[in-house]
Amino acid sequence: MKNDNTSPVTVTACPDGPLLVRGDFSLAEAPGRTPERPDRKVVALCRCGKTGIAPLCDGSHKLTGFRAPSPPITP
């Protein structure tokens, strides 16, 4: 049964930064772990691998000069 109080999940890749996840979602720290619902509706997930609070972003991408790959150009 669908809960009408849920919001759709969206994931936005910030240029050279984290993935912003918005909506009604849960996170599992690793495969096989029990997913947990965050206290907030938006979280930033690290893409650079240098965060001290994995899987969340702590801004380390700015200090390390992380550059995300560009999306492919479609004709």
Stockholm file with secondary structure:
# STOCKHOLM 1.0

chainA/1-75         MKNDNTSPVTVTACPDGPLLVRGDFSLAEAPGRTPERPDRKVVALCRCGKTGIAPLCDGSHKLTGFRAPSPPITP
#=GR chainA/1-75 SS CCCTTCCCCEEEECTTSCEEEESSCCBCSSTTSCCBCCSSSEEEECSSSCCSSTTBCCSHHHHHTCCCCCCCCCC
#=GC SS_cons        CCCTTCCCCEEEECTTSCEEEESSCCBCSSTTSCCBCCSSSEEEECSSSCCSSTTBCCSHHHHHTCCCCCCCCCC
//
